[in-house]
């Protein structure tokens, strides 16, 4: 069960790291509204992946 929690944490950290890296290294300016929605969508996807791995993976 502890491995599931670690995997859920890793999923969220990796997805948020990808978004942060994209926003920090992007050359074109991004509006605050677009940044907000990008974080909302990525965290929603990450939450679905993190919760679903509890049902699909058995350690």
Secondary structure per residue as TSV (DSSP state, phi and psi in degrees):
chain	resnum	aa	ss	phi	psi
A	1	X	-	360.0	-35.6
A	2	X	H	-64.2	-35.3
A	3	X	H	-63.5	-34.8
A	4	X	H	-64.0	-41.4
A	5	X	H	-65.0	-40.9
A	6	X	H	-65.0	-40.7
A	7	X	H	-65.1	-40.2
A	8	X	H	-62.1	-41.9
A	9	X	H	-64.7	-42.2
A	10	X	H	-64.0	-41.1
A	11	X	H	-58.7	-48.3
A	12	X	H	-65.7	-42.1
A	13	X	H	-65.4	-42.9
A	14	X	H	-64.5	-47.1
A	15	X	H	-63.3	-43.0
A	16	X	H	-68.6	-31.4
A	17	X	H	-65.6	-40.0
A	18	X	H	-63.5	-43.2
A	19	X	H	-65.3	-45.2
A	20	X	H	-61.9	-43.7
A	21	X	H	-61.8	-42.6
A	22	X	H	-62.6	-43.2
A	23	X	H	-70.9	-36.0
A	24	X	H	-76.4	-33.3
A	25	X	H	-98.1	-4.3
A	26	X	-	-68.6	138.7
A	27	X	S	-85.7	-29.9
A	28	X	S	-88.4	144.8
A	29	X	-	-69.3	144.1
A	30	X	-	-120.3	133.8
A	31	X	-	-69.0	159.6
A	32	X	H	-63.1	-36.5
A	33	X	H	-64.7	-41.6
A	34	X	H	-66.6	-40.4
A	35	X	H	-61.6	-44.4
A	36	X	H	-60.4	-46.9
A	37	X	H	-69.9	-32.1
A	38	X	H	-64.1	-44.8
A	39	X	H	-64.8	-40.2
A	40	X	H	-63.3	-47.1
A	41	X	H	-65.5	-46.1
A	42	X	H	-64.6	-41.8
A	43	X	H	-69.6	-31.4
A	44	X	H	-64.9	-45.3
A	45	X	H	-63.1	-43.6
A	46	X	H	-62.7	-38.9
A	47	X	H	-65.7	-42.6
A	48	X	H	-62.2	-44.7
A	49	X	H	-64.5	-42.1
A	50	X	H	-65.6	-41.3
A	51	X	H	-72.4	-39.8
A	52	X	H	-66.9	-29.7
A	53	X	H	-68.1	-22.1
A	54	X	H	-66.3	-30.8
A	55	X	H	-87.3	-32.5
A	56	X	H	-91.5	-26.6
A	57	X	-	-107.5	127.9
A	58	X	-	-119.1	120.0
A	59	X	-	-104.4	360.0
